[in-house]
Amino acid sequence: MADKSPTEDKSPTSDAPFNAITQLQEAGLGSMMGMGTAWAEAISDMSAEVAHFVAERIKEDVKTQHQILHCQNVADLQHIQAQFIQKAMDQYQAETGKLVEMGTKAFAPKKN
């Protein structure tokens, strides 16, 4: 019986990560090695931006609940709710713009 070398005895699970990377490259993502530190930092910055935005929105929710608890009539309630909705829409629109800009910069080809 012939001896098998350790490199010849590969199970399907041992090279699965490499196969996945190869499949992604073949699908058009190209070499993932070029992504590097700058890409990871950009993703981290975007995550921090989203976390900050969510924290600010929660503060706004609490502020609005406080105003609702202290309103005296239905007209005040409607005004508070309308302001809340308008501010939320404005903030979500602005945040979407920021994230699109950050994403565009993160994935733009780097000039050397």
CYANA upper distance limits for C-alpha pairs under 8 A (distance plus 0.5 A):
  4 LYS  CA      8 GLU  CA      6.90
  4 LYS  CA      9 ASP  CA      7.51
  5 SER  CA      9 ASP  CA      7.40
  6 PRO  CA     10 LYS  CA      8.31
 10 LYS  CA     14 SER  CA      6.82
 10 LYS  CA     15 ASP  CA      7.89
 11 SER  CA     15 ASP  CA      7.84
 12 PRO  CA     16 ALA  CA      6.83
 15 ASP  CA     19 ASN  CA      6.78
 16 ALA  CA     20 ALA  CA      6.67
 17 PRO  CA     21 ILE  CA      6.87
 18 PHE  CA     22 THR  CA      6.64
 19 ASN  CA     23 GLN  CA      6.60
 20 ALA  CA     24 LEU  CA      6.76
 21 ILE  CA     25 GLN  CA      6.70
 21 ILE  CA     32 MET  CA      8.46
 22 THR  CA     26 GLU  CA      6.63
 23 GLN  CA     27 ALA  CA      6.59
 24 LEU  CA     28 GLY  CA      7.17
 24 LEU  CA     29 LEU  CA      6.29
 24 LEU  CA     30 GLY  CA      7.96
 25 GLN  CA     29 LEU  CA      5.39
 25 GLN  CA     30 GLY  CA      5.03
 25 GLN  CA     31 SER  CA      6.57
 25 GLN  CA     32 MET  CA      8.03
 26 GLU  CA     30 GLY  CA      7.65
 35 MET  CA     39 TRP  CA      5.82
 35 MET  CA     40 ALA  CA      8.11
 36 GLY  CA     40 ALA  CA      7.13
 37 THR  CA     41 GLU  CA      6.59
 38 ALA  CA     42 ALA  CA      6.66
 38 ALA  CA    106 ALA  CA      8.24
 39 TRP  CA     43 ILE  CA      6.79
 39 TRP  CA    106 ALA  CA      6.64
 39 TRP  CA    107 PHE  CA      8.06
 40 ALA  CA     44 SER  CA      6.64
 41 GLU  CA     45 ASP  CA      6.56
 42 ALA  CA     46 MET  CA      6.71
 42 ALA  CA    102 MET  CA      7.96
 42 ALA  CA    103 GLY  CA      8.26
 42 ALA  CA    106 ALA  CA      6.05
 43 ILE  CA     47 SER  CA      6.69
 43 ILE  CA    106 ALA  CA      8.17
 44 SER  CA     48 ALA  CA      6.70
 45 ASP  CA     49 GLU  CA      6.67
 46 MET  CA     50 VAL  CA      6.77
 46 MET  CA     99 LEU  CA      7.20
 46 MET  CA    102 MET  CA      7.37
 46 MET  CA    103 GLY  CA      8.26
 47 SER  CA     51 ALA  CA      6.70
 48 ALA  CA     52 HIS  CA      6.61
 49 GLU  CA     53 PHE  CA      6.63
 49 GLU  CA     99 LEU  CA      8.44
 50 VAL  CA     54 VAL  CA      6.66
 51 ALA  CA     55 ALA  CA      6.73
 52 HIS  CA     56 GLU  CA      6.76
 53 PHE  CA     57 ARG  CA      6.70
 53 PHE  CA     95 GLU  CA      7.92
 54 VAL  CA     58 ILE  CA      6.69
 55 ALA  CA     59 LYS  CA      6.86
 56 GLU  CA     60 GLU  CA      6.80
 57 ARG  CA     61 ASP  CA      6.68
 57 ARG  CA     88 ALA  CA      8.20
 58 ILE  CA     62 VAL  CA      6.78
 59 LYS  CA     63 LYS  CA      6.68
 60 GLU  CA     64 THR  CA      6.62
 61 ASP  CA     65 GLN  CA      6.69
 62 VAL  CA     66 HIS  CA      6.73
 63 LYS  CA     67 GLN  CA      6.86
 64 THR  CA     68 ILE  CA      6.64
 64 THR  CA     80 ILE  CA      7.65
 64 THR  CA     81 GLN  CA      8.41
 64 THR  CA     84 PHE  CA      7.39
 65 GLN  CA     69 LEU  CA      6.69
 66 HIS  CA     70 HIS  CA      7.01
 67 GLN  CA     71 CYS  CA      6.64
 67 GLN  CA     80 ILE  CA      7.72
 68 ILE  CA     77 LEU  CA      6.64
 68 ILE  CA     80 ILE  CA      7.50
 71 CYS  CA     76 ASP  CA      6.38
 71 CYS  CA     77 LEU  CA      6.69
 72 GLN  CA     76 ASP  CA      7.19
 72 GLN  CA     77 LEU  CA      8.41
 73 ASN  CA     77 LEU  CA      6.96
 74 VAL  CA     78 GLN  CA      6.64
 75 ALA  CA     79 HIS  CA      6.70
 76 ASP  CA     80 ILE  CA      6.62
 77 LEU  CA     81 GLN  CA      6.65
 78 GLN  CA     82 ALA  CA      6.55
 79 HIS  CA     83 GLN  CA      6.64
 80 ILE  CA     84 PHE  CA      6.63
 81 GLN  CA     85 ILE  CA      6.70
 82 ALA  CA     86 GLN  CA      6.64
 83 GLN  CA     87 LYS  CA      6.52
 84 PHE  CA     88 ALA  CA      6.55
 85 ILE  CA     89 MET  CA      6.63
 86 GLN  CA     90 ASP  CA      6.70
 87 LYS  CA     91 GLN  CA      6.55
 88 ALA  CA     92 TYR  CA      6.51
 89 MET  CA     93 GLN  CA      6.58
 90 ASP  CA     94 ALA  CA      6.67
 91 GLN  CA     95 GLU  CA      6.49
 92 TYR  CA     96 THR  CA      6.53
 93 GLN  CA     97 GLY  CA      6.86
 94 ALA  CA     98 LYS  CA      6.84
 95 GLU  CA     99 LEU  CA      6.69
 96 THR  CA    100 VAL  CA      6.58
 97 GLY  CA    101 GLU  CA      6.65
 98 LYS  CA    102 MET  CA      6.61
 99 LEU  CA    103 GLY  CA      6.44
100 VAL  CA    104 THR  CA      6.52
101 GLU  CA    105 LYS  CA      6.74
102 MET  CA    106 ALA  CA      6.59
103 GLY  CA    107 PHE  CA      6.68
104 THR  CA    108 ALA  CA      6.36
